[in-house]
Amino acid sequence: MATVSKMEPKSSQVSLLHKISNIVSSERSVDEMLGEIVGLTVQVTDCDACLVYLIEPDSGEIVLRASQVPHAAEIGHLSMRMGEGITGWVAQHKSVVALPQNAAADKRFIRLPGLIEDTYDAFCSVPLISGGEVIGVINIHHKESHDYSAEEISLISFIGEQMGGALARAKLQELNARLQEETLEMKKQLETRKLVERAKGILQFKFQLTEEEAYLRLRNESRRLRRPMRDLAEAIILTEDLSRKSTDPQLDREIEGD
């Protein structure tokens, strides 16, 4: 991550608003949005580490999705339940927790495997909000004790509220795109199934095969030629159509007349 400088108090609100406005109006992906949240948070707090968690709609688990400190093995895999640890408590209660020192002594604190950030002294956790609902959590860590000022907490909360809505829209756009891809794939599979069924029927009639024998012949040829069954089915259907035209001059004349 590029080196960033902490925002000056007098200009922080205006500068942050401009940055968020540019991000919200862009077409960034979910991962890019998460990266922006980390960058903005680092600028506001000059923290040693920033982690962003998102709540998975299906499982309800809170999953690590972005980090200032590299966590290749943990991103997308490290998770906790709602109400578990400080992060889970923040998500459950939609409230900020700021611990200026000895964060591990808090009764809600739990140490997660693979996170060196859990050994840091100061800790602040802020909910990501969209439409009044929590969709994730931003965690800020300082190696040494750090008094989180009212302005810092206010700015981080502002990031959580503004970026939460943008992030939710980005997630919805990605979901819609994925659903469109799945719909197209299902349509393609249905078309392939129809082609294979028609090709099987041709083989059954032409070679007096059972349905299973016709299918096995298609499958084996597909493997032998290393071609998709759809390609073979289309070739069989095309050959049959051409054969019919060559043996039925009337059909050719009708086609020419059209």
Kinemage of the C-alpha trace (Angstrom):
@kinemage 1
@onewidth
@group {chain A} dominant
@subgroup {mainchain}
@vectorlist {calphas} color= white
{ca met a 1} P 0.000 0.000 0.000
{ca ala a 2} L 1.259 3.493 -0.835
{ca thr a 3} L 2.507 5.680 1.990
{ca val a 4} L -0.189 8.015 3.245
{ca ser a 5} L -0.077 11.053 5.485
{ca lys a 6} L -2.513 11.804 8.249
{ca met a 7} L -5.148 14.429 7.433
{ca glu a 8} L -4.863 17.821 9.088
{ca pro a 9} L -7.793 18.424 11.494
{ca lys a 10} L -9.066 21.626 9.836
{ca ser a 11} L -9.201 20.178 6.346
{ca ser a 12} L -9.983 16.551 7.212
{ca gln a 13} L -13.769 16.820 6.950
{ca val a 14} L -13.744 18.580 3.562
{ca ser a 15} L -10.944 16.444 2.152
{ca leu a 16} L -12.606 13.235 3.319
{ca leu a 17} L -15.941 14.309 1.871
{ca his a 18} L -14.363 14.955 -1.530
{ca lys a 19} L -12.538 11.626 -1.518
{ca ile a 20} L -15.657 9.676 -0.545
{ca ser a 21} L -17.744 11.562 -3.115
{ca asn a 22} L -15.306 10.573 -5.876
{ca ile a 23} L -15.281 6.947 -4.733
{ca val a 24} L -19.063 6.679 -4.374
{ca ser a 25} L -19.634 8.090 -7.864
{ca ser a 26} L -17.166 5.659 -9.427
{ca glu a 27} L -17.705 2.127 -10.724
{ca arg a 28} L -15.276 0.408 -8.387
{ca ser a 29} L -15.603 -3.279 -7.551
{ca val a 30} L -16.189 -4.576 -4.020
{ca asp a 31} L -12.489 -5.350 -3.527
{ca glu a 32} L -11.512 -1.906 -4.801
{ca met a 33} L -14.052 -0.320 -2.433
{ca leu a 34} L -12.569 -2.263 0.473
{ca gly a 35} L -9.103 -1.047 -0.472
{ca glu a 36} L -10.370 2.537 -0.484
{ca ile a 37} L -11.888 2.081 2.978
{ca val a 38} L -8.541 0.865 4.304
{ca gly a 39} L -6.712 3.790 2.672
{ca leu a 40} L -9.121 6.405 3.998
{ca thr a 41} L -9.028 4.961 7.496
{ca val a 42} L -5.229 4.959 7.558
{ca gln a 43} L -5.235 8.631 6.495
{ca val a 44} L -7.659 9.607 9.237
{ca thr a 45} L -6.035 7.675 12.094
{ca asp a 46} L -2.395 7.155 11.075
{ca cys a 47} L -2.903 3.601 12.362
{ca asp a 48} L -0.450 0.714 12.201
{ca ala a 49} L -3.077 -1.687 10.862
{ca cys a 50} L -6.590 -1.594 9.456
{ca leu a 51} L -8.851 -4.600 8.874
{ca val a 52} L -12.226 -4.618 7.153
{ca tyr a 53} L -14.782 -7.380 7.753
{ca leu a 54} L -18.015 -7.996 5.835
{ca ile a 55} L -21.062 -9.931 6.995
{ca glu a 56} L -21.937 -12.847 4.729
{ca pro a 57} L -25.707 -12.733 4.079
{ca asp a 58} L -26.102 -16.511 3.790
{ca ser a 59} L -24.190 -17.610 6.889
{ca gly a 60} L -24.357 -14.413 8.948
{ca glu a 61} L -20.649 -14.817 9.702
{ca ile a 62} L -18.295 -11.833 9.814
{ca val a 63} L -15.482 -12.509 7.331
{ca leu a 64} L -12.137 -10.713 6.934
{ca arg a 65} L -12.097 -9.171 3.443
{ca ala a 66} L -9.351 -6.505 3.429
{ca ser a 67} L -6.260 -5.526 5.382
{ca gln a 68} L -3.499 -2.934 5.439
{ca val a 69} L -1.037 -5.588 6.648
{ca pro a 70} L -0.834 -8.516 4.167
{ca his a 71} L -2.958 -11.508 5.197
{ca ala a 72} L -3.151 -13.647 2.061
{ca ala a 73} L -4.100 -16.827 3.928
{ca glu a 74} L -6.706 -15.158 6.130
{ca ile a 75} L -8.522 -12.902 3.626
{ca gly a 76} L -11.855 -14.486 2.779
{ca his a 77} L -11.335 -17.325 5.270
{ca leu a 78} L -10.941 -15.867 8.755
{ca ser a 79} L -14.395 -15.414 10.252
{ca met a 80} L -16.336 -15.067 13.485
{ca arg a 81} L -19.938 -15.273 14.570
{ca met a 82} L -22.184 -12.310 15.293
{ca gly a 83} L -21.515 -11.161 18.865
{ca glu a 84} L -18.153 -12.964 19.012
{ca gly a 85} L -15.198 -10.841 20.106
{ca ile a 86} L -15.138 -7.064 19.942
{ca thr a 87} L -15.739 -7.131 16.183
{ca gly a 88} L -18.819 -9.314 16.602
{ca trp a 89} L -20.059 -7.137 19.458
{ca val a 90} L -19.736 -3.991 17.327
{ca ala a 91} L -21.640 -5.645 14.472
{ca gln a 92} L -24.359 -6.874 16.805
{ca his a 93} L -24.852 -3.606 18.698
{ca lys a 94} L -24.122 -1.170 15.821
{ca ser a 95} L -21.842 0.712 18.204
{ca val a 96} L -18.242 1.960 18.232
{ca val a 97} L -15.677 0.489 20.634
{ca ala a 98} L -12.495 2.492 21.304
{ca leu a 99} L -9.782 1.044 23.553
{ca pro a 100} L -6.775 3.408 23.909
{ca gln a 101} L -4.527 0.816 25.552
{ca asn a 102} L -4.309 -2.808 26.704
{ca ala a 103} L -7.103 -3.799 24.305
{ca ala a 104} L -6.591 -7.501 24.974
{ca ala a 105} L -7.740 -6.981 28.572
{ca asp a 106} L -11.271 -6.136 27.448
{ca lys a 107} L -13.621 -8.994 28.370
{ca arg a 108} L -15.055 -9.040 24.829
{ca phe a 109} L -11.621 -9.453 23.237
{ca ile a 110} L -10.677 -12.749 21.583
{ca arg a 111} L -7.374 -13.484 19.872
{ca leu a 112} L -7.750 -14.731 16.302
{ca pro a 113} L -5.181 -17.038 14.688
{ca gly a 114} L -2.836 -15.417 12.189
{ca leu a 115} L -3.550 -11.807 13.191
{ca ile a 116} L -0.480 -10.036 14.572
{ca glu a 117} L -2.745 -7.002 14.979
{ca asp a 118} L -4.280 -8.690 18.029
{ca thr a 119} L -0.987 -8.130 19.849
{ca tyr a 120} L -1.175 -4.344 19.354
{ca asp a 121} L -2.027 -2.154 22.329
{ca ala a 122} L -4.785 0.193 21.075
{ca phe a 123} L -7.896 -0.869 19.179
{ca cys a 124} L -10.928 0.888 17.685
{ca ser a 125} L -13.822 -0.901 15.969
{ca val a 126} L -16.500 0.879 13.901
{ca pro a 127} L -19.544 -0.556 12.092
{ca leu a 128} L -20.042 -0.281 8.313
{ca ile a 129} L -23.621 0.896 7.833
{ca ser a 130} L -25.960 0.654 4.822
{ca gly a 131} L -29.626 1.579 5.027
{ca gly a 132} L -29.445 1.545 8.802
{ca glu a 133} L -28.125 -2.024 8.852
{ca val a 134} L -24.622 -3.222 9.653
{ca ile a 135} L -22.927 -4.876 6.671
{ca gly a 136} L -19.421 -5.035 8.123
{ca val a 137} L -16.862 -3.653 10.563
{ca ile a 138} L -13.729 -1.513 10.290
{ca asn a 139} L -10.993 -2.317 12.834
{ca ile a 140} L -8.135 0.087 13.562
{ca his a 141} L -5.007 -0.999 15.472
{ca his a 142} L -2.101 0.969 16.947
{ca lys a 143} L 0.996 -0.798 18.237
{ca glu a 144} L 1.358 1.679 21.089
{ca ser a 145} L -1.329 3.268 23.235
{ca his a 146} L -3.453 5.782 21.328
{ca asp a 147} L -6.213 8.063 22.566
{ca tyr a 148} L -8.864 7.982 19.857
{ca ser a 149} L -10.163 11.538 19.693
{ca ala a 150} L -13.807 12.407 19.179
{ca glu a 151} L -12.886 13.755 15.733
{ca glu a 152} L -11.133 10.516 14.740
{ca ile a 153} L -14.069 8.398 15.831
{ca ser a 154} L -16.469 10.779 14.078
{ca leu a 155} L -14.496 10.619 10.829
{ca ile a 156} L -14.157 6.838 10.943
{ca ser a 157} L -17.888 6.539 11.628
{ca phe a 158} L -18.525 8.854 8.692
{ca ile a 159} L -16.398 6.592 6.485
{ca gly a 160} L -18.371 3.597 7.743
{ca glu a 161} L -21.725 5.206 6.966
{ca gln a 162} L -20.872 6.688 3.558
{ca met a 163} L -18.745 3.832 2.253
{ca gly a 164} L -21.180 1.266 3.630
{ca gly a 165} L -23.866 2.405 1.199
{ca ala a 166} L -21.453 2.480 -1.734
{ca leu a 167} L -20.105 -0.931 -0.803
{ca ala a 168} L -23.615 -2.387 -0.585
{ca arg a 169} L -24.386 -1.083 -4.083
{ca ala a 170} L -21.153 -2.518 -5.438
{ca lys a 171} L -21.985 -5.901 -3.876
{ca leu a 172} L -25.474 -5.764 -5.424
{ca gln a 173} L -24.016 -4.969 -8.849
{ca glu a 174} L -21.605 -7.889 -8.598
{ca leu a 175} L -24.434 -10.165 -7.473
{ca asn a 176} L -26.596 -9.088 -10.418
{ca ala a 177} L -23.705 -9.666 -12.821
{ca arg a 178} L -23.121 -13.120 -11.356
{ca leu a 179} L -26.831 -13.955 -11.621
{ca gln a 180} L -26.833 -12.863 -15.271
{ca glu a 181} L -23.845 -15.099 -15.963
{ca glu a 182} L -25.554 -18.009 -14.215
{ca thr a 183} L -28.753 -17.404 -16.200
{ca leu a 184} L -26.828 -17.382 -19.478
{ca glu a 185} L -25.004 -20.553 -18.455
{ca met a 186} L -28.283 -22.266 -17.592
{ca lys a 187} L -29.732 -21.212 -20.947
{ca lys a 188} L -26.659 -22.567 -22.711
{ca gln a 189} L -26.914 -25.865 -20.830
{ca leu a 190} L -30.594 -26.172 -21.754
{ca glu a 191} L -29.821 -25.526 -25.416
{ca thr a 192} L -27.026 -28.104 -25.278
{ca arg a 193} L -29.356 -30.655 -23.698
{ca lys a 194} L -31.913 -30.106 -26.491
{ca leu a 195} L -29.244 -30.501 -29.177
{ca val a 196} L -27.909 -33.693 -27.566
{ca glu a 197} L -31.435 -35.109 -27.299
{ca arg a 198} L -32.078 -34.420 -30.975
{ca ala a 199} L -28.727 -35.923 -31.987
{ca lys a 200} L -29.470 -39.012 -29.879
{ca gly a 201} L -32.780 -39.402 -31.669
{ca ile a 202} L -31.056 -39.268 -35.051
{ca leu a 203} L -28.526 -41.918 -33.988
{ca gln a 204} L -31.260 -44.125 -32.557
{ca phe a 205} L -33.246 -44.014 -35.781
{ca lys a 206} L -30.281 -44.321 -38.124
{ca phe a 207} L -28.417 -47.119 -36.357
{ca gln a 208} L -31.262 -48.780 -34.436
{ca leu a 209} L -29.742 -47.905 -31.082
{ca thr a 210} L -31.315 -47.601 -27.657
{ca glu a 211} L -31.308 -44.185 -26.020
{ca glu a 212} L -28.483 -45.243 -23.718
{ca glu a 213} L -26.417 -46.645 -26.595
{ca ala a 214} L -26.874 -43.424 -28.579
{ca tyr a 215} L -25.778 -41.361 -25.587
{ca leu a 216} L -22.714 -43.545 -24.982
{ca arg a 217} L -21.708 -43.247 -28.627
{ca leu a 218} L -21.933 -39.462 -28.413
{ca arg a 219} L -20.007 -39.366 -25.162
{ca asn a 220} L -17.250 -41.704 -26.353
{ca glu a 221} L -16.778 -39.786 -29.595
{ca ser a 222} L -16.641 -36.565 -27.621
{ca arg a 223} L -13.833 -37.974 -25.489
{ca arg a 224} L -11.990 -39.486 -28.424
{ca leu a 225} L -12.062 -36.286 -30.464
{ca arg a 226} L -11.681 -34.079 -27.382
{ca arg a 227} L -14.597 -31.989 -28.483
{ca pro a 228} L -17.671 -30.899 -26.519
{ca met a 229} L -20.775 -33.050 -26.954
{ca arg a 230} L -22.608 -29.943 -28.157
{ca asp a 231} L -20.240 -29.649 -31.145
{ca leu a 232} L -20.797 -33.283 -32.073
{ca ala a 233} L -24.554 -32.965 -31.654
{ca glu a 234} L -24.623 -29.907 -33.917
{ca ala a 235} L -22.515 -31.760 -36.532
{ca ile a 236} L -24.875 -34.772 -36.472
{ca ile a 237} L -27.932 -32.527 -36.817
{ca leu a 238} L -26.347 -30.535 -39.658
{ca thr a 239} L -25.383 -33.725 -41.504
{ca glu a 240} L -28.903 -35.078 -41.117
{ca asp a 241} L -30.457 -31.837 -42.376
{ca leu a 242} L -28.160 -31.775 -45.414
{ca ser a 243} L -28.947 -35.430 -46.082
{ca arg a 244} L -32.682 -34.726 -46.022
{ca lys a 245} L -32.307 -31.809 -48.420
{ca ser a 246} L -30.294 -33.896 -50.886
{ca thr a 247} L -32.951 -36.649 -50.924
{ca asp a 248} L -35.941 -34.300 -51.021
{ca pro a 249} L -35.713 -31.897 -54.009
{ca gln a 250} L -39.102 -30.450 -53.096
{ca leu a 251} L -37.620 -29.259 -49.788
{ca asp a 252} L -34.821 -27.503 -51.673
{ca arg a 253} L -37.311 -25.779 -53.977
{ca glu a 254} L -39.355 -24.610 -50.972
{ca ile a 255} L -36.244 -23.181 -49.358
{ca glu a 256} L -35.246 -21.409 -52.584
{ca gly a 257} L -38.780 -20.028 -52.927
{ca asp a 258} L -38.576 -18.555 -49.456
